[in-house]
């Protein structure tokens, strides 16, 4: 009769021996490649050097800092008059172009993102649903929930179209201005070449370029994807790299905004910096270097005002950094 206990003990001993051998091999390889005299780890992640970067490439200068009175801040947008709108925990605040508060109204919960429609009303992303308010603080409508797993991170509007990025369910919704769902964008479909969104954390941004196309960040792929409004993918660009012209980490860029001529202004987390890319995706310049922000700052939302100033929301310092060309 086969002794099962003996066989199990033999298997355990063999497994333990293989584990020890594997550990010894790993340490031997590590020692051979990285511990020889005069050698250093060529793959060492020297974050301090990457965070510093080439500051000589910065062609923008910080000209103003606007403080906010909100307890938490998450979203920023502007209108044609120059008014700056900031959304956050329990409230929306309005500032003029010089940073003076011109209005404030309460909301129930946290508005994680904000946008304006063509009527001048505010669309607020409240985690799982959209609310529409006027700037006097009156709620005009509340749309249905996108689902229990929804994490709404960005809103963009154009005419009758409202686009909503849902990081929780990894999809973009296209609604009409009354909140009726028209179609979904970005679901993986090999037949049409749509790769599907990879979203490791709650940073998932979108916007509309001057030529009327929808751009969506695919953060896990470190890329931008261009779509028609009905969901056809047209092109994409992006580069995963620790170099200045690329994006690194788990999920970058975290936010973006559009300058005139369809230039992309991007922000990142882990390496807190703001950069500009040309319409074809080639690197253009640096706006803000990491030394302007507290290490670990996340959620540098972006907007561009009517003067073409770049507004950077700083959720740690609870302020808006204003940048203009040098």
BELKAWO-V104389 format. One record per residue. N is the residue number from 0. SS is DSSP state (~ for helix, > for strand, _ for the rest). BURIAL is + if it has 16 or more other C-alpha atoms within 10 Angstrom, else -. D_FIRST is the distance of its C-alpha to the first C-alpha in Angstrom with 2 decimals. Layout:
n	ss	burial	d_first
N	SS	BURIAL	D_FIRST
N	SS	BURIAL	D_FIRST
//
This chain:
n	ss	burial	d_first
0	_	-	0.00
1	_	-	3.78
2	_	-	6.35
3	~	-	9.06
4	~	-	11.72
5	~	-	11.63
6	~	-	11.96
7	~	-	14.73
8	~	-	16.46
9	~	-	16.58
10	~	-	18.08
11	~	-	20.55
12	~	-	21.65
13	~	-	22.22
14	~	-	24.13
15	~	-	26.21
16	~	-	27.07
17	~	-	28.18
18	~	-	30.27
19	~	-	32.01
20	~	-	32.69
21	~	-	34.19
22	~	-	36.42
23	~	-	37.63
24	~	-	38.48
25	~	-	40.41
26	~	-	42.43
27	~	-	43.09
28	~	-	44.44
29	~	-	46.49
30	~	-	47.91
31	~	-	48.76
32	~	-	50.63
33	~	-	52.13
34	_	-	52.50
35	_	-	54.30
36	_	-	57.80
37	_	-	60.35
38	_	-	57.86
39	_	-	57.44
40	_	-	55.06
41	_	-	56.70
42	_	-	54.94
43	_	-	55.99
44	_	-	57.26
45	_	-	60.65
46	~	-	61.58
47	~	-	64.80
48	~	-	66.19
49	~	-	65.26
50	~	+	66.82
51	~	-	70.03
52	_	+	70.40
53	_	-	73.76
54	~	-	76.19
55	~	-	79.07
56	~	-	77.86
57	>	+	78.75
58	_	-	81.92
59	>	+	82.00
60	>	-	83.18
61	>	+	82.47
62	>	-	85.81
63	>	-	85.01
64	>	-	82.46
65	>	+	82.55
66	>	+	81.00
67	_	+	79.51
68	_	-	79.55
69	_	+	76.24
70	_	-	73.30
71	_	+	70.91
72	>	+	71.89
73	>	+	69.86
74	>	+	72.15
75	>	+	75.55
76	>	+	77.99
77	>	+	81.74
78	_	+	84.46
79	_	-	87.57
80	_	-	89.74
81	_	+	87.66
82	_	+	86.07
83	>	+	82.63
84	>	+	80.09
85	>	+	77.14
86	>	+	74.37
87	>	+	71.95
88	>	+	70.91
89	>	+	73.09
90	>	+	76.06
91	>	+	77.78
92	>	+	80.46
93	>	+	83.29
94	>	+	85.11
95	_	+	88.11
96	_	+	88.20
97	_	-	89.16
98	_	+	86.32
99	_	-	88.36
100	>	+	86.68
101	>	-	88.40
102	>	-	86.12
103	>	+	82.90
104	>	-	81.23
105	>	-	78.14
106	>	+	75.09
107	>	-	72.19
108	>	-	69.16
109	>	+	68.71
110	_	+	70.21
111	_	+	67.87
112	>	+	70.09
113	>	+	73.61
114	>	+	75.76
115	>	+	79.20
116	_	+	80.09
117	_	-	83.35
118	_	-	84.95
119	_	-	84.43
120	_	+	81.86
121	>	+	78.75
122	>	+	75.22
123	>	+	72.70
124	>	+	68.93
125	_	+	67.54
126	_	+	63.78
127	_	+	63.01
128	_	+	66.50
129	>	+	70.01
130	>	+	73.16
131	>	+	76.71
132	>	+	79.46
133	_	-	83.05
134	_	+	84.30
135	_	-	86.07
136	_	+	82.75
137	_	-	82.61
138	>	-	79.35
139	>	-	80.12
140	>	-	76.74
141	>	+	73.02
142	_	-	70.66
143	_	-	67.42
144	_	-	64.23
145	_	+	62.27
146	_	-	59.05
147	_	-	56.96
148	_	-	55.44
149	_	+	58.85
150	_	+	60.19
151	>	+	63.68
152	>	+	64.78
153	>	+	67.79
154	>	+	70.58
155	>	+	73.15
156	>	+	75.91
157	>	+	78.19
158	_	-	80.60
159	_	-	78.80
160	>	+	75.35
161	>	+	73.14
162	>	+	69.98
163	>	+	67.32
164	>	+	64.38
165	>	+	61.26
166	_	+	58.85
167	_	+	56.33
168	_	+	55.93
169	_	+	56.84
170	>	+	59.71
171	>	+	63.51
172	>	+	65.36
173	>	+	68.79
174	>	+	70.96
175	>	+	74.58
176	_	+	76.83
177	_	-	76.29
178	_	+	72.53
179	_	-	71.49
180	>	-	68.45
181	>	-	69.44
182	>	-	66.34
183	>	+	63.42
184	>	+	63.37
185	_	+	60.65
186	_	-	57.54
187	_	-	55.36
188	>	-	56.35
189	_	-	55.54
190	_	-	57.90
191	_	-	60.90
192	_	-	59.82
193	>	+	59.41
194	_	+	56.67
195	_	+	56.08
196	_	+	56.82
197	_	+	54.51
198	_	+	55.51
199	_	-	53.40
200	_	-	55.98
201	_	+	58.96
202	_	+	61.42
203	_	+	62.39
204	_	+	66.06
205	>	+	68.32
206	>	+	72.01
207	>	+	74.59
208	_	+	76.51
209	_	-	80.23
210	_	-	79.56
211	_	-	77.91
212	_	-	74.28
213	>	+	71.31
214	>	+	69.44
215	>	+	66.06
216	>	+	64.10
217	>	+	60.49
218	~	+	59.59
219	~	+	56.00
220	~	+	57.36
221	_	+	60.42
222	>	+	62.68
223	>	+	65.50
224	>	+	65.35
225	>	+	68.48
226	>	+	68.43
227	_	-	70.96
228	_	+	71.40
229	_	-	69.44
230	_	+	66.40
231	_	-	66.77
232	>	+	65.72
233	>	-	68.50
234	>	-	67.52
235	>	+	65.79
236	>	-	66.19
237	_	+	64.58
238	_	+	62.97
239	>	+	59.99
240	_	-	61.23
241	_	+	61.99
242	_	-	65.41
243	_	+	68.42
244	_	+	68.64
245	_	+	65.09
246	>	+	62.93
247	_	+	59.84
248	_	+	57.36
249	_	+	55.14
250	_	+	57.94
251	_	+	61.53
252	_	+	64.36
253	_	+	64.29
254	>	+	67.78
255	>	+	70.68
256	>	+	74.25
257	>	+	76.73
258	>	+	79.94
259	~	-	82.85
260	~	-	82.23
261	~	+	78.59
262	>	+	77.53
263	>	+	74.20
264	>	+	74.15
265	>	+	70.59
266	>	+	69.01
267	_	+	65.64
268	_	+	63.42
269	_	+	61.66
270	_	+	64.59
271	_	+	67.47
272	_	+	70.00
273	>	+	72.19
274	>	+	72.96
275	>	+	74.87
276	>	+	73.78
277	_	-	76.03
278	_	+	75.83
279	_	-	73.80
280	_	+	71.21
281	_	-	72.53
282	>	+	72.85
283	>	+	76.35
284	>	+	76.71
285	>	+	75.57
286	>	+	77.03
287	>	+	75.36
288	_	+	73.33
289	~	+	70.55
290	~	-	72.82
291	~	-	74.65
292	_	+	71.61
293	_	-	69.36
294	_	-	66.03
295	_	-	63.41
296	_	+	66.01
297	_	+	64.66
298	_	+	66.44
299	_	+	69.60
300	_	+	71.02
301	>	+	73.98
302	>	+	77.24
303	>	+	80.38
304	_	+	83.76
305	_	-	86.98
306	_	-	88.14
307	_	-	85.01
308	_	+	83.85
309	>	+	80.09
310	>	+	78.89
311	>	+	75.61
312	>	+	74.12
313	>	+	72.69
314	_	+	70.46
315	_	+	70.03
316	_	-	73.73
317	_	+	74.72
318	>	+	77.32
319	>	+	78.34
320	>	+	78.98
321	>	+	81.75
322	>	+	81.95
323	>	+	84.83
324	>	-	85.45
325	_	-	86.84
//
